[in-house]
Amino acid sequence: MKNKRFAIIALMPLLFSCTGDLINPNYVKEMTVSGDEDFNVLQFTDIHWNYSTNIKQASAFLTNTVNEAKKRAGHIDLIEITGDSVLVANKKIATTLYDLVESWGIPWAFTFGNHDYEGEWSEAWMNNLVSSSKYEHALLPEDINKADKVDGFSNYVINVKRGDKVEWQIYNIDTHNLVEEGGSYDYDYIHPNQISWYEAQTDLAKENNGGQYVPSIAFFHIPPTDIYDFEKDGTLVGGIKDEKFCPGEHESDFVKTAKERNCRGMFFGHDHSNDIVWKKDNMVFGYGVKANTELYSTQKDGIDITGGAIYSLHKDTGKFDLEHLIIDYDAPEKGASTLTWKEVNL
């Protein structure tokens, strides 16, 4: 049965008629939650299902991680899949994965990663699959005809409401695939018109929130170049770094803009052996936890650093807890170990 703690509501176009393509209602979702409980988000990143994946084992691992997250947090309200869920696969493998995600009965959001383009499908086919009406709980807006002029497919915002108030905004941003520069290719980045879209969304929420920016968190796949600043000047929250950072070379003003607009956290994947997190200028910034061992991953003390990340968004305060749920991929029966950071954005 569908979780009845909250409802997903389509916003009325009249609310946005004066703002044009940047606030097209197709790219806004609402979730409502009642009571005093936290709104809990589980992030999966870099699942990487492919031709060599043991689907039975991989399915059991992901389902076990969802169940462990429910035990830890009490409930999970939203699953964020931040890119590279598949690579070098066929349509059957991709569909099997998203059928599994849908079977959990939890609303889920999807953003593209660079490897999601590498399979026996087109970008449009993948976009139409994960926004399909067959998936009752999928939040990616159906975008067959691309109803805005913003670069990328998976740019949308989820407004989390308690009563009539938007308490949190959860942004999903498309970091694309590769960008060509002088005959060579590099990882892509968050483009200027995506930042303009973000500004329009946050301005609207501010207008409807008594002139104050609503606290938000953002999910995407490829880290921005700001990661070097956070490593240099930020305060370490926790996690490990086990490989070099792999952002693109193009700088973006997204992080700077988001800080000015009350973004409390940004979380991504892409680097399989990093789950390190920092805090700087009242923003928490860093990696989720790789949700498979495909391609490569890392171990610590003989345990695979695989699992998911839980974000518990608190009522009214604009504060949240962060927990990295670590489950050994090859020995999930050992249960979960966790790295837990309370109200990390204080």
Helices and strands as residue ranges (DSSP letters): E 8-10, G 13-16, G 20-23, G 25-27, E 28-32, E 39-44, H 55-73, E 78-82, H 91-103, E 108-111, G 114-117, H 123-130, E 156-162, E 165-172, E 178-181, E 184-187, H 192-207, E 216-219, H 227-233, E 235-238, H 254-260, E 263-268, E 277-280, E 283-287, E 299-300, E 303-304, E 307-313, E 320-327, G 332-334, E 336-341
